Amino acid sequence: MFLGSCGTDDDQSTTNDDVADDDTDAKITAVVEGQQFTSFDLDEAIEAQMVLIELNGKQAYFLTIAGVDLDGTSVKAIGISFGDGDFTQLAAGKEHSGIPNDMGIEYALGTYQHENGDETLVNATSEDSENASVTVTAINKEDKVVSGVFTFTAIDPDTGDSFEVTEGKFTNIQYEVL
């Protein structure tokens, strides 16, 4: 995902103050180490893709959702992935945890990235902590729209620093089935 702009008027930049508060807007929000994260309400700032595969006679699903937050000087991104071995079980209330089930299919994973220009400040994932939780609160499989809540602890493998991501919420996210 690449975000950029061209122009000579620096006062025309878009900030999160421009994000609408309408509950029907697609957005991702969370608190990262006490700081608010709110994704931009732009098509390029939120991506969601679902992969469906036949596995053990059932349709397994793997859904990845990512959002970007710009604060004027840096770019922050949160990504969450979750899945299970039975797409028919994906419904409101379905919980996913960071610890895979016996088949290694049911899982939840979170990532947090922070960049400042060309410098990557943080590139952390919950893979090592196995501390991630995603709960679907609403899904419309016909319209391909999903909402839910999440938390995770991400660890930057380069520094060993951990980042607590709490109060996570993804709302009205349109996903693409690959």
N, C-alpha and C positions, 0 to 999 in steps of 0.2 A: 504494500500500500504506500503510495507516494502522495504527499500533500505539498502544494506549492502555489505561489501566485506570482503574477507578473504585473508590473505597473510602476509608475513613478510617484504616486500619491500614497505615502505611508499611512495616512489617516483612514484608508478604506479597508483596513484589515478586519477580519471577522474574529470576534471573541466569543466566549461562552455566554456573555451577556446577551448575545443575539439569539440564543437557544430559546425556543418557545416553551412555556410552562404547560402547554396543553397535554393532558394525559394520553392523548391518542398519538402523540409523536413517538417515533422510535428513538430510544435513548438507553444509555448504560450509565449508571451512577454507582459510586462506591466511595468509601473512605479508605485512603491509603496512608498508613502511618499518621493518622489524624488530619490529613489534608483531603478536601473534597475533590473527587474526580467526577466530571460530567462530560459525556461525549458530545461532540458537535452534532447538530441535527442537519447533517449533509449526507447525501447518498454515498459519497466517498469516505465518510468518517466511520461508518458502521458497515461491517460485512458479516454475513452469516451463511454458512454452507453446511448441508447435511449430505452424508454419504449413506446410502442404503445398500447392504450386501446380503446375499443369501448365505446363511450359516446355520448348520445343524437343522435344516428344514424350516428355519424361521428367518425373518428379515431383520438383521441387526442394523442399528443406526448409530451414527457418530456425528454429532453436531458441534460446530465450532463457531463462536461469536466473538467478534473483536470490535472495539471502539477506540477512538482517538480523542484526546483532550489537548487543546492548545492554550497555553497561558500567556502568549505574547513573546516569550523568550525560549520556550522549550516545548517539546512534544512528549506526551505521555500516552501509553497505550495499555489497555487491559484486554486480555483474551481469555475466554473460558471454553473448554471442550468437555463434552460429556457424551456418554453412550451406553448402550446395553444391547443384549442379544435378541430382544424381541420388540420390534416397533409397535406392535399392537398394545404393549403395556405403557407406551409413552402417553401420559395423560396428566392433567392437573393433579398435583400432589406427589408425583413421581420424584423420588430422591435419588441422587447419585453421589457416591462418596469417592474420596481420593484413593481408596484402597481397592484394587481390582478384585472381582469375584474369582471363583475357582478357575473359570475359563479365561480370565484376564480381560473380559469384555466390558463389564459394568465398571465405569470409572468416572472421575471428575478431575480436571486438571486446570490450573490457573496460571497465567503468565502476566508479568508486569514489566513494562519497559519505559525508560525515561531517557530521552536524547536531548542534547543541547547543541544545535547546529550539526556538525559532523561528528561530535563526540557522544558515544554511548555511555551514559552515567550508570544505568541499571539495566540488566537483562536477566530477570529472575523468573523462576518457575517453581511450581509446587511439586514437581516430580520427585525431588529428593525428600521433601517433608511429608509427602503423602497426606497432607492436611488440606483437603479441598472438599467443598460441599456445594452442590447445585440442586435446587428444587424447582421443578417446573410449576408455575402457578396458573398458567393458562396456555392452551395450545389449540390452534385451529389448523388441522392437517390439510383441509381442503384449500384454505387461503394461504397456508404456509406461513403462519404468524405464531410466534412463541413469546412468552413472558416468564420470568422467574426471579429467584433470589440466589445469591451465592456468597461464599466467604472462602478465603484460602490464605495460606502462608507461603510466600514465594521466597526462594533462596537464590541469591546470585552466586553461581558456581565460581566466578572469578575472585570474589571478595569474601564470600561466606556470610555476607550481610543478609538478614531476613527482613521481609516486608509483610506486614499484616494488612490484608485487604478485607474489610468488614463492610457490613450494611450494603453489600452489592445487590444491584437490581438491574435486570434488563427488561425493557418494556416494549411491547409491540414490534418485535424484531421480525422482519420479513426474511425468511431463509430460502435459499436456492437448493434444490435437490440435484446432486451431481450423479 
